[in-house]
Every structure is written in structure tokens, then in C-alpha cells.
Amino acid sequence: IFPGAEGWPLPKYLGSCGRFLVSTSTSPLQEFYGAPADQAADLAYQLLGVLESLRSNDLNYFFYFTHVDVDMFGIFNNGHLFIRDASALGVIDRQEGSQAASRTGENKDIFSCLVSGCQTELPSCDTIPEKQNLVLVCGQVLPPLLRAKFPSPVQEEIDAELARCGEATRPDPEVLQAASRLKDILRPLRTCDPRFAYRYPDCKYNDKF
């Protein structure tokens, strides 16, 4: 399920006992915290795009993180960013209005309920806000990647939108808008060269890349 060939932000994996076992090697995102500005912009732009695909996709599924850390994200040799650890992902089927998975305790990952009974009642789908992934990633993962990388006033603009995006007290539309503005700022900061083989040389001929 969710094959990378169809655009899902997951490398090839094997399912075992309701858990994801990633079978493709990637470099952790943390290794890129000291990357040049254009590479940092590219990775941040990709990550925001991944979060967008988790929230809005053709299957009408809403994938949400129960928590995040930098080790959950990895980069292939071609520069493509993926989710390398999906154990903290929950899934809501918007069409059916049912929740496929949720974290139910410290000793259970979110896929445990797929293969065994849950003693704790699953939370309502309505309790998971649209902004959840963005708040977690903008608050915990992106700041070290984007900190002090760009000239003024671009850095100030990035910092401001990142702060808005990571503020849990803001309503969903404001967080989503801040993330959209952040993507708009980052897009022209990326470069088109062989380091980004996942979109090169296409980026030379098509602005989409």
C-alpha cells in the first residue's frame, strides 16, 4: 500500500505485524542541518510538500503525526526527501469518517490497533486538527534546518512564517496560510543543478520542478 511509484512520500517498505519496516536506505535529515542555503531550502520545500500530500490526496486520507523528530525523515542519494519512519503516523479515512490508527499507549505504536484489540477508546477524528503536522514540523524540525542560512530580509521573512506555522494556538487556516507563504519564499531559493538529481535536468526546462 501507498507505493512510492504512485507519489506517496514513503520508500519501499515491508509490512510486518501492522508496522512499517523501511527497506530502502536513506540519510537522516539531521545530517543536512549544516547544508548550504539552496539545499536547505530544497529540503524544507520538499518537506512542506510532503505534509501537503498527507493532508490532501486522491484517496481522501488524512495522515497525521502523533509526534515528530528529525530521524523520521530521510533523503535519498538523488536528493529526494521521504518519510523513513512511519511508526508515528495515524490515518483518518475522511470518506468513511473512521480512524484507521491511533496511538493508544506508551507501549503501543499507532499500528497496534490494526492487529490487536485496543483497551483505550480511539479519539474522535474531529480531535485531530488540519494543522497538526505543520505545527509539529514547523516547530521542531524545520527551524534548525533553516536557521541563519539566508541574507536579510529573506531570513527574517522565513523566520516569521516559520513561527506562525509552528504556533499551535493559531487557527488552522492561519497555519496553513503561513506554510503556503513559506513554500512561496523557499521555492526561488532552490537551485537547479545535478545535486538535486530527483528533479534534474527537468528543472532546467519546466518551472514545475
HELIX and SHEET records of a PDB file:
HELIX    1   1 GLY A    4  GLU A    6  5                                   3    
HELIX    2   2 LEU A   29  PHE A   32  5                                   4    
HELIX    3   3 ALA A   37  ARG A   55  1                                  19    
HELIX    4   4 VAL A   70  MET A   72  5                                   3    
HELIX    5   5 SER A  112  LEU A  114  5                                   3    
HELIX    6   6 CYS A  125  THR A  127  5                                   3    
HELIX    7   7 GLN A  132  GLN A  140  1                                   9    
HELIX    8   8 LEU A  142  LEU A  146  1                                   5    
HELIX    9   9 VAL A  154  CYS A  165  1                                  12    
HELIX   10  10 ASP A  172  LEU A  186  1                                  15    
HELIX   11  11 ARG A  187  LEU A  189  5                                   3    
HELIX   12  12 PRO A  194  PHE A  196  5                                   3    
HELIX   13  13 ASP A  202  TYR A  205  1                                   4    
SHEET    1   A 2 TYR A  13  SER A  16  0                                        
SHEET    2   A 2 ARG A  19  VAL A  22 -1                                        
SHEET    1   B 3 SER A  27  PRO A  28  0                                        
SHEET    2   B 3 PHE A  73  ILE A  75 -1                                        
SHEET    3   B 3 LEU A  81  ILE A  83 -1                                        
SHEET    1   C 3 TYR A  61  PHE A  65  0                                        
SHEET    2   C 3 LEU A  89  ASP A  93 -1                                        
SHEET    3   C 3 SER A  98  GLN A  99 -1                                        
END                                                                             
